[in-house]
Amino acid sequence: MTTATTSPAEAPKAPPAARRRSPLAALGGQNLSLIGALVVVLGLFGALNENYLSWANIQVIGEAVTITGLLAIVQTVVIICGGLDISVGSQAGLASVVSAMAFTSAGSDPYLGMGAALLVGALVGVVNGVAIVYGRVNPTIATLAGLAAYKGVAQLVSDGRAQGYVLNDPVFVFLGRGKIAGLPVMIWILIVVAVAVHVMLKYTDIGRNLYAIGGNDTAARLAGININKYLVAVYALIGVVAAVAGILLTARTGSGQPVSGSEGLELKAITAAALGGCALKGGKGGVGGTLLAVALLGALENGLTVEGINTFWQNVAQGALLVAAVVIQQRRNGERAVGLPH
């Protein structure tokens, strides 16, 4: 019996519409949900207060979320590769103190102050990475210990008080209060870091390897990826970016802050990453979704403040959003409830 065959040249082609992704499909369901929620929050508080959507208040929101945004971006990276860092807030607080104290002791040299903070940030990041990789400590436990330890070190070296005064220095003033093209410098720094990390994750072998490590570390190891090297480098990156956040905290407040301004940042960063679509088991996530979640949290927090609602409710809303994000992830992944059959 003769069977008719179709040559590759004669094979039916998918219509153009099937081959091209629409802009909405490219955004993804998670990001569309965040955009919808952000629009609702902006619309609600804009209707309640005419000044809420003013350009001045939008900039206030942007400046307020910059530090959280920086930490959320690197939290996204570490979650993608299957890790977690609960100590980012304490790292930022320690870097803030170091930047101010080094600035003061070096005869008001801002570059020495910032350099010292970045060096300390890289050091504590490496300490976290080494403890996790070579000490074989669970990332949650290792960075939980770091949360307490780095906060304690910051309080010890500063005697628990704000240190230094940087508002007489033009460099720190420019970082904390300056503008470029009408946009605060702090927001520009967030944009630069976000673009750099996005490009690294999406368009380089480093990013592809990080997703591979988080998706299946055994397969990644068999493929020849040096997982230990990558994990230590990721935690070092977190330390450096946390130090940048600490420097901006110093520039914004005018002094080194051991705890005030940095406490609770770790929860915000993890919440933003989870809301942004990061799978807490690793292998999934991106900078775009995280930034949308950061904007949503910032808009909600600012709206509650503008309306004079008790700030304690902000913590309640933040915790509820984190639980909601994890529940949605579990449902989407089809994971069974603990202790219950499928």
N, C-alpha and C positions, 0 to 999 in steps of 0.2 A: 504494500500500500504506500502511495506517495503522499507525503505530508507537506502542505504548503508552508514555506518559511518566509519570514520577513527580514530583509537585510537591515543592518543598522541605519542605513540612510533612509529606509522607508518606515522606520519605527515611528509610531505616533509621538508627537511632541506635546508636552504639557502646555496648555494655553498660557500666554504671558501673565495673566492674572494669578495663575497658580504658582508661577515661578517667582513673582515679586511679592514681597511682604508689604502690606499696607503700613502706613505710619503708626496706626493704632496697634497693629499686631507687633510691630517692632518695639513699641514701648513696653508691651507685656501687661498681663492682667494685674500683677502686683503693683506696678507703677501707676497704672490707670486708677486703681483703687485709692492709692495715696494722693494722686492729683485730685480725685473727686472729693476725698476727705478734706484736703487743704482748701479747696474752693468753698466747701461748706463752712469750714471754720472761719475763713476770711469773710465770707458773706454774712455769717451770723454776727460776728463781733463788729463788722463794718456797719451793720444795721443798728447795732446797739450804741455805737459810738462813732460819730462822724470823723473823728481824728484818727481812728484806728488804721484806715487805709491811706493815710497821708504819706507822702514820700519820706518825711522826717521819721515817722514811726516805723516804716518799712526798713529804713536804715538801722534804726534801733534794734529791730528784730534780727537783722543780719549780723550786727556786731555782737549781739547777745549769744547767737548760736555758733559763732566762729570757733570758739574753743571746743565746744561740744562736737562740732562738725569735724574738726581735725582729729579728735580722738575716735570719733565714730568711723572715720575713713580707715584708720589703721586697725581698728577693731574688726572692720569688715575683712581686711586682708588676713588677719590671724584666724578668724572664724572660717573663712574659705578653706584654709589649709588644715582645718580640724582642731584648732586650738582655741584659747580664750585668754584674755588678760583683764583681770579684775583690778589690777593695780594702777591703771592709767591715771586716775585722779590723783593718787598719791605721788606718782612720778611727776606730774605737772606741778603739784605743790612744792615738791623738793626742788625742781628746776627753777621755779619762781624765786624761792629763797636764795638759791645759789647765784642766780643772775644778779639779784639786788646786792647781796653781800660781796660778791666779787667786784661788782661795779664800784661799790663804796671803798673797798680796800685797795683797789687799783687806781685810786685818784680820779674817780669818775670816768673811767674808760668803758663806754657801753659795749664795745666789741669784745673786750676781755670778759665782761660780765656774761654776754651772750655765748661766747665760746666756751666758758666754764660750764654753763648750763647744758649746752649741747653735749659736751664731753661726759658730764654726769649722766645725762639721759641715755647716751649710748652704752655707758657702763652698766647701769641698772637693767637695761634691756638685755644685754649679754648675760648678766647674772641670772635673769629669769629664764632665758633660753638654755643656758648650761644646766640649770637645776632641772628643767623639764626633760631635756634630751639625755644628758649624761647622768644626772641623778635619778632619772626615771620617776620623777614626781609628777603626779597628775597636774595638768595645766591649771585647773581650778584651784587646787590646794596650793600650788607654788605661787600663783599670783595673788591668792588670798593672803598668804604669808607676806608677800610683797606689799600689799595694801597696807597692812599694819606696820611693817618694818620701815618702809619709805616715809610714811607719815610720821613715825616716831623719830627717824633721823632728822626730818625737816623741823620737827618741834625741838629736838635737842640742840641743833646748831643755831636755831633762832631764839631759843628760850621761850618758844611758844608765842612769840610776838611778831608782828609785821616788821620787816627789816629794810633799811635803806630808804632813800627818797630819790626817785628818778625823774620827777616832773620838771627838774631844771635842766634836763639833758635833751637836746633837740632830736636825737636819734630815737630814744624811747617815746618821746612825745609824738614823733611822726608815726611810729608803729601803732601807738594806742589811739591817736586822735587825728592823724593826718588823712588826706584824701588824694586819690589819683583819678582824674577824669570824673570827678563828682562822686566817687564811690570810696568808702572807707578803706584804708590800707589793709586792715584786718580781713576784710572780705576778699580783697585781691589775693592775700596769702592763702586763704582757704581755697579759692578757685585754682591757684597754681598747684597746690598740693593735690587737689581732687583730680585735675587733668593729668598730672604726672602719674598718679596711682592708677587711674583709669587706663591710660595708655599702657602702663606696665602689665596690668592684668589682662587686657584684651588683645594686645598686639605684640607681645614678646614671649619668648620661650619661658622666661621666668614666670610670667602669669599662668601660662598653660601648665607648667609644672606644679604651681601652687594649687590649681584646681584639681590636678591629678592626685596630688598628695591627700587633699581633703576628700576626694571622691573614693579612692581606694589606695590606701598607703602600701598595701602589699604589691599590687600591680605596679605602682609607681617605683617601688624599690627594685622590682624585677626588670623594669624598663631602664634601670641604671641611674635613676634620680637620687642624688645624695640628700636624703630627707633631713638628716641631722644638720647639715650645713644650711639648708633652706630655713629650717625652724629657728635656729639661732639668729640668722640674718633677719628674719621677720620680727623677732622680739627686739632685736637691736634697732630696727626701723621704728618700731612702736616707741622705744625709748627716746629716739631723736625727735620724732614728731610730738611726743608728749612734752619734750623740752621746749619745742617751739611754742606749744600751747602755754607752757609756764612762763615763757618770756613775754608773750602777749598779755598774760594775766598781770604780770608785773607792770607792763607798759600801760595797761588799762586802769589799774588801781593806783599806780604811782609808787608801789613798794612791793617787796617780796612777801607773798602770802603763804605761810606754811599749811594752813587748812582752809581758811575762808576763801571762797571762790573756786576751790578745787574739790571740796567734799561733795560726793554724790555724782561727780562727772562720770564715773565708771558705769553707774546704772543708766545714765542718759545715753552713753555711747553704746552700750549693749542693747538697750531698747531701740535706738535708732537703727542699728544694724539688723536686728530681728524684724522690725517693722519694714525695713527696706528689702526684705526677701532673703536674707542670709539664712541658710539651713544650719542650725546649730551643730549638726553632725559633720558639717564641712562639705566642700565641693560645689557650693552654690552661693551666689550673691554678686553684688556689683555696687560700684560707687554711686551710680545714678539713683538707685532706689534708696540708698542710705541717705543721700543728700535731701531727697524728697521727704524722708521721715524726719530728718533734722529740722527741716523747714516747718513741717507739721507740728512737731513738738514745740518749736520756738513760737509759732503763731498762736498755739493754744495757751502756752505759758504767758505770753504777753497779753493776750486777750483777757485771761483771768485776772492778771494784775491791773490792767486798765479798768476793768469793771469792779475792782476793789474786793474780789473774792479771796477769802482766806487762802494764803499761800500753801497751807497744809494740803489743800485739795489738789494742788499741782502734783504732789507726791502720790496721792491716791490715783489720779488720772494716769500718771506715768507707770505705776505698777500695774494698773488695769490694762493699759495698752501693751505692756510687755507680755502679760499672760495671754491676751487676745492674739498677739502675733504668733506665739508659740502654738496655741490651739489651732489657728488657721493652718500653720505649717504641718502640724500632725495630721489634720484632716486631709489636706492636699496630698500628702505622701501616703495616705492610707494606712498609717500606723495604728495599731490597736491600742486601746486604753490599757494602762497598767493593771494587771490582775484580772482583766476581762478577756473573754474569747474574741476572736476576730469577728 
